[in-house]
Amino acid sequence: MMKRSLTLIEVLVAVAIFASLSISLYLLLRSGIRVRNKIESQQATFQNIYLRLERTAQELRNVIFFKKNDSGFKELEEKEMLEFYTLIFDYSTETPRLLHITYSFQEGTLTKTIKEPFGEESLRSFHVIENVESFHFSYFDEKNIEEPWQEKWENIKRLPQGIKMQLIYKDERGKLSSLNKYVFLHRYQDAD
């Protein structure tokens, strides 16, 4: 009985099938890695923005009255600019510190300026979030029964009960994404 061996054609066909399967597997793996990297990048951007908004929310939760009959909490010129006094815990001295904070949105960038309450010169000013399309605030006032969420806060004698921050930003792909953050302030902060 004679043993049958593989012909050259059969070997070439087997190598071609193996090569095409290897190339397909490589392309599939490469596209999977590319998609995973995009998702991780988008997730990192979202987390970064979320953490910065959470920091802003913490500062708003610590808003205090600095002057009698003046909450120090006001919108400036436009709806996309806000200033207030807040207590921030200073870890270096282990004491709370009173700061005057201004958030402003101009030319696609959300900027934060920090000042001492009695000083005119800013301690520092820096970009908080870039690639921003819009950033604005809405204010909750339970005393206004007809329309509790207002686009503008004009009452300097008391603070709103809540603040909604809406941020619309461009991600790495240039796609617009939206993030809303609600902050409810403490009740004891009325100046009445």
Sequence and secondary structure as in RCSB ss.txt:
>XXXX:A:sequence
MMKRSLTLIEVLVAVAIFASLSISLYLLLRSGIRVRNKIESQQATFQNIYLRLERTAQELRNVIFFKKNDSGFKE
LEEKEMLEFYTLIFDYSTETPRLLHITYSFQEGTLTKTIKEPFGEESLRSFHVIENVESFHFSYFDEKNIEEPWQ
EKWENIKRLPQGIKMQLIYKDERGKLSSLNKYVFLHRYQDAD
>XXXX:A:secstr
       HHHHHHHHHHHHHHHHHHHHHHHHHHHHHHHHHHHHHHHHHHHHHHHHHHHHHHTB   BTTB   EE
 SSTTEEEEEEEEEETTTTEEEEEEEEEEEETTEEEEEEE TT SSEEEEEEEEESEEEEEEEEE TT SS  EE
S    TTS  SEEEEEEEEE TTS EEEEEEEEE  GGG   
